[in-house]
Amino acid sequence: MPTSPQLQPYDDFNRELESNVCPPDWVNPEPTGRYNLVVIGGGTAGLVSAMGAAGLGAKVALIERELLGGDCLNVGCVPSKAMLSVGRFLHSMKRAQSLGVDIKEQATADFPAVMARLRQLRASISPHDSADRFRKAGIDVFLGHGKFTGTNEVQVGETRLQFAKAVITSGAKAAKLNVPGCDKTHVLTNENVFSLTELPRRLVVVGGGPIGCELAQVFAQLGSQVTQLERSGQILPREEPDASTLVRKSMESDGATILTDTELVRITQLDDHKVVTIRDSQGEQDILCDEILTAVGRTPNVAGMGLEKAEIDYDLTRGIQVNDRLQTTNPNVFAAGDVASRYQFTHAADFMARVVIQNALFMGRRKASSLLIPWATYTAPEVAHVGLYPHEANAQNIPTDCYEVQFSEVDRSILESDTDGFVRVLVAKGKDRILGATIVSPQAGDLINEITLAMNHQIGLKGIANTIHPYPTHAEALRKLGDKFNRTRLTPRVAGLMRRWLEFRR
């Protein structure tokens, strides 16, 4: 039976997953000649690099030491959103009475069934990332640990692969807690939390970033007594304060207890429970719990890869050093995805891989800094952002104007009795050039795409205002933003000229 936590429990669904992304009977091919591209790591960046290069005619090798699909498929986006879909359904039921619906009994989650559904859905998606699919695309797939043995050579087991170019896409893993007691206490991370089959009665979540907030909220929705700890003054510390406040309000309404400005002092494993000791302005206190989930950041996977032999500079915390073309200090080796970027998102890894294909195989000059990368946190409500935050614009001495629409002004949100949230757009002062946007809404992750598209194609708020949006939709909030911008163009001088013209035309 596999020891990998991602494949536990080893039921039919996880056996199906394994058969696709790490087949037990897989036999690595024998390399024949030098490869155009060797890809080390089978997560999103690696899979896109391999398939894209092979589709263009390159001779490609793909190396993965654990499960193809990487974090996204196995311990990230796919399983977490399967859980969140259940939590969101339970969250929406709280609005039943305001909608005129009388639910006679309180809905409760069958946790083992929820997790079985998660495993079933993950297995059903896994053929897209399967070893067999990539082999059929003409790619040599090697399952095993890859490490550099020279500036143009990688070894997998006893097999050595020569390459013209290579790309490191080894990803990142959950950062470990660094407090007394952590080495003697069983702690959950995103790498094993989705293998749970029993709901923790009391759960402490350490970390108030996107992963911590998403999982804290969904476990509270599913019935755990959740306490979330964040050392800064707000959860989602990267986001604007009022966005964080709305998410906190929603999480607390789901039953989560959130403690900010809190320092984790130590953790202790006892026979039948754990103790988390914290310190805040009131002093120290102990929190009893059944499980601890840590979400305190990510650590790049760079150890044991022989990077020194390939003359590749790296840092254990920041990952592999790359230039704006994603080229490492070895000009024949590139890096993409979580191992080399502060934008640790699946969609960012996807588009970074496309930059690598152009630059590594076709002597391109594509810059990673040219990518406009939006992101979303899938709490209820969601928080999505693209471009600059107001404080970033201020730090760069960029004068700005800000336009905002509350969803309490949007008819569709009013009709659904779900009006908490806003859309806020930052533009260059006196100009119709969008610099950034933040959206808080149940649909924020989808709505941010219209702003991202507009920014990518230099479309301003006037262009959005002139685009007909179906009524009533949540996206009408974006059109209303454009209307607010247009009204600022109606200066007293312009208004006076128009009034005189109309008087003349009577």
N, C-alpha and C positions, 0 to 999 in steps of 0.2 A: 504494500500500500504506500502511495506517495506521502512523503513527509511535508511537502509544501503546504503552508497554511491556506493558500489560495484554493487548494483542492480538497479541503476538509469542509464538511463531511464527505467522504468518498462515496457519494451516491451515484445514481444513474446520470444525473445532470452534470456532475463534475467529471465523471468518466467520459461523457460526451465532449466536454470542454477539453479535457486532456488529449483525447484522440485527435482533436483538431490542432491545438496550439503547442502540444508537446507529446507527439505520439510515442508510446513506450517502445514500439518496434521500429522506430525511425533509424535508417542507416545513412550516415553522412556520405555525400558523393566524393569521388576522387577528382581533385582539381586537374584540369587540363590547360596548362598555360596561364599566363598572367591575366588578371581581371582588370577591366576598366574601372570598376568600383567595388570595394569591399565595404560592407555596411556592418558595423559592430553595434548591435542592439536592435531588438525587434519590436520596439514600441512604435508610436505613431510616426515620429520623425524617420525612424529606420524603415518602416514598411513603405512609407511614401517615397523615400529616397530610392529604395530597391525597385519598387514597381514602376516608378516614373522613369528611372534610368533604363530598366529592361525594356520598357515600352518604346524607348527611343533607339533600341538596338544595341545597348551596352551589354557587355559580359559582366554579370553581377554575382557576387556572393553575399549572402545574408547570414549573420551569426547571432544566435540568441542562446543565453545560458540557462534561462528559466522557461517562461511561457511567452510565446509570441502574442502580440497584442499589447504587451507592456502593462503599465499601470491603468491606462484608460479602460481597457476591456476587463482586466482581471480584478483590480482593486481600486478603481477610480470612478470615472464618469459613469460607466455602464451600471455597476451594482449600486452605486450611491443614488443614481436617479431612479432606479427601480424601487428603492426604498422610499425616496422622496415622493414618488407618485402616490404611494399609499398614504404617507403622512399628509400630503396636500389634500387628498380626499377627506381624511378625517378632519383636517383644519377647516375645510369648506363647510362641513356639516354643522359647525358652530354657528353659521349664519342662517341656519334653517328657519329659526323662529322669525328673524327679521324679514324673511321671504314669504312668510305665511305658511310654513310647513311645520307640522307638529310631529316630531319624532317621538314615539312612545317610549322607546328604550334607548339607552346610551350605546352608541357603537363602540365596540372594542376590537382590538386587533388580535388575530391569531398569529403570534410571532413566528412559530415554526413554519406556518403556511406562507407568511410574508417572505421569509428567507428562502423557502423552497421555490417560490415564484421567481425571486431574484436569480437563483442558480439556473432555473429553467430558461429565463430570458437571456442570461449571459451565454449559456450554451447555444441558444438558437442564433445568436449574433456571431459566435466565434468562427463559423466557416469563412467569413470575410477575411479573417486574419490567419487562416490555417496554413500550415506548412505545405500541404498538398496544393493549395491554390497558388502559392508562390512558385512551387516547383513546376506546375503546369504553365506558368508564365515565363519559364526558361531561366529561373533563378536557382543557383546552387544554394540550398538551405543547409546550414550546419548548426546542429544543436549541441551546445557545449560552451565552455568558457574560452573566449577569444582574448589573446594578449599579443602585444607587439613584440617581435624579436629583432626588429631592425627598423630602419626608416621607411622601408617599402615592403614589409613582410609581417603577416599575422599568423599566429599558430592557434589551432583548435585541436586539443588532444595531441595526437602525434602528427597531425597534418599541418603543413605550412602552405600559406596562401600568399602568392606574390601579387602586388597591385600597382597600378599606375596612380590611382587615387583611392582614398579611403575616407569614410565619414564615421565619426564616433557619435552614436545616438543611444548611449547607455542609460540615459535618464537619471532619476534621483530616487531616493528612498526617504521614508519618514525619519526626521531628526529624532535622536534619542533625548529623553529627559536627562538633565544633568543636575540631579539633586540627591542628597543622601537617601539611601534605601531603594533607588530605582533598579539596581542590579539584583536585588533580592525580592523584587515584587513583580508579579506578572502584570504587564501593562499592554493594553490594546493600542494598535495603530490602524491606519487604513489598510494595512497589509494583512490583518487577521480579524478585523471587526466584522467583516462580511461573512465570516465562517461561523459566527454565533448561531446556535440553534435554540437558545433560551434567553429570554429578555432579562437583562440585568434589572433587578428591582431598584437599586440605587446606583447611579452612574455619575462619576465626576469627569468632566471634559476639561482638559488643560489646553488652553489656547482659544483665542477669540477671533481668529482669521476665518476665511471662507469655509475651509474644511471643518473646523471646529464648530462654527455656527450651523452649518447644514446638518451635521450629525447630532449636535446637541438638540436642535429643534425636532428632528425626526424621531429621536428616541423618546423625547418628551411626548410627542404626539402619539407614539405607540404605547405609552404607558409607563415608561421609566420615570423615577424621581431623579431629575437631572440637575446637577449643579455645575455651572460653567465658570471657569476661572480665567481672567485676562489681566495681565500686569499693567497695561496702559489704562487710560481713562475711559475708553469706549471699546466695545466690540467692533469688528471690522475697522481697525484703526486707520487703514488706508483710505477709507471712504469719507465723504463729507459728514460732519456731525449729525445733521438732521436725517440723513439716510440711515446712519447707525441707530439713531433714536427710534425710528419707525420699526426697524427690524427687531430691536430689543423689546419694544412694546408688544410686538406680535409674538415673539418667543416666550415672553413672560405670560402672555394670555394662554399659551399652550402648556404652561406649567413649569417651564424652566426657571431656575433660580440663577441669576447672573451676578457675579461678583467681579467688579473691575477695580483697578488700582490695588491689585492683590498679588502678593509674592508667594510662590510655592516654596515652603521651607524643607519639607521631607515627606516621604511616603513610607508606610509600614505595612507589611503583609502579616496578618494574623491568621488564625486557623480558618475561620469561616467568613472573614471580611477584611477589608483594607481600611487604613486610616490615612487621610490626606491632611497634613498640617499646613496651614496658611498663615500669613501675616498681613494685616491691613492697618489702617489708622487706629483701630481699636485694640491692636495687639495680636497675639496668636490664638488660633482656635483649631480644633480638630473636626474633620468631616468624615463620618463613617460611610463606607460605600461597598458595593459588591464588585464593581469593576472601575478601572481608570482608563480613559481613552485620551491619548496624547495627540495633539495636532499643533505642534510648535514649530512648524517649518519643515524644510526639505534639505537633504544632504546629497550632493551630486555623487553619482557612482563613478569614481575614478580609481579606486584602490585595486591593486592586482592586475592592472591592464598593461603593464610594461611601458607606460608612457615615456619614461626616461629613455628607454632604448630607441624610441621613435623620435626623440628630441622635441617632445611636446610639453610646453609649460602648462602647469595647472595649479590649482589651489584646492585644498580639501574642503573649504567652505564655499568658495565661489565657483568652483568647477574649472572647466578647461578654458584657457585664454584663447580668444578668437578676435580677429579684426572684423571690420564692418562687412566683409564678404564671407564671414564665418570660416575663415581660414586660420588654422592653428599656427604655432611657430614652426611646424613642419609644413612647408608649402604644398606638399602633396596630400595632406590630411586636413579634413574639415570637421567641424562639430556642429550639431544642431539639437534643438530641443532642450529639455530640462537640465542636461549636463553642462550647457554653455549659455544659458539665458536666464534673465530674471523674470521673463514672461513664461511662467510654467503652466501653460494651457495646451490642451490637445490641438486646438486650431492654430495656435502659434507655432507649435512643432511642425504641423502640416505645411505651413507656408514657409517656414525656415528651410524645410527639406527641399522645397521647390527652388529656393535661392541656391542651395548647394548644388542641385543638379545643373543649373545654368552655369555656375561658376566653376565647378570641378570638371565637368565634361566638355564644356564648350567655351572655355576661357572667358566667361561672362564677367561683367563688372557690377552685377546686381548687389545692392546694399541692403543688409537686414534692417538698417535704420529707416528705410523707405516703407517698411511695412506698418500699416495702421492697424493696431491690434485692439479690438474691443474685448471686454470680459464681463462675466456675470457671476454673481453668487446666487445659488438657487434656493435661498430661504423663501419663506412666505411672509412678506412679499419679497420678490427678487430685487437685487440691486445690480444695475448694469452701468458700465462706464466705457467711454472712449476718449482719447485725446488728453488734453490738459485739465487738471483741476485748477480752481481759482488760486489756491496758494502756490501752485507751480508757476502760473502766469505771473503772479506778484513777484516771486523769487527771480524770475527772468526779466523783470521790468517790462512786461508786455501789458499795455493798457487794454482793458477789456470792458465790454458791456455784457450784462447777464439778462437772459429772458427765461421766465419760468411760468409753467402752467400746473396748477394743482389738479389732481384727478377728481376732486370735488367739483370742478368746473366742467367735467366731461360727462355728457349725457349717458354714455354706455356704462360708465362706472357708477353713476347715480342709480341707473336702472337695476344694476346688480348689487346695490347696497354694499359696494366695496370701493370706497373713495379715498382710502389712505394712500398717499404717494404723490409723486410729482415728476415732471420732466423739466430739466434745467439745462439750458444751452449757453455756452460761453462763446462770444464772438469778439473779433478784433474791434477795438473801440472805433465807432463811426463807420465801420465797414460791414459788409455782408459776407464775412469769412468765418466759418465755424471753426473754433479751436478745440472744443471738447464738449462733452455732455454727460450728465448723470440722470438715470431714470430709476425710480423706485415704484414698482408696480408688480402685480402678479404676472404680467406679461413683459417685464423689462428686458429679459434676454432676447426676446423677438423684436421688440420695438427699437432697441439700440441699433439694429441692422440698417434701418432707414437713415439714421444719422451717419453711420459709418459709410454707407454708400454715398451719401451727399458729400461728406468730407473727401472721400477718395476721388471724386469727380468734380471737385470744386463747385459744388452746388450750395448756395446759401439758403438762408431762411426764406428769402423771397421766392426761390424756386420751389421750396416745400409748400409755401402758402399757395402757389399757383397750381399745385398738383391736387386734383380732385381725390379726396379720400371718401370711401363709402361711409354713409351715416346709418346707424350709430356704431362706431368702432372706437376702441381704445386709442388707435393711432391718430384719431382726430385731435388728440392733445398736441401732436407734432404740427399739424396744420394751424392750430390755434397759436402756437409759438410764432409761426410765420406771420400770422395776422398781427400779433403784437409788435413784431419787428416792423412791418409795413406802416403801422400807425406812427411809429417814431420818425418815419420819413416825411410825415405830413407836418412840416415845420410851420410856424406862424406865417412866414413869408410865402410858402407854397399855398397854404390855406387862403391867404389874402388874395393871391393871384387867381385862384380857382373861384373864389367868391365873386370877384369883380368880373371874371369871364362869364359866370352864370347870370349875373345881373345884366350884363350886356346882351345875353342871348334871350332874355325874357320877351 
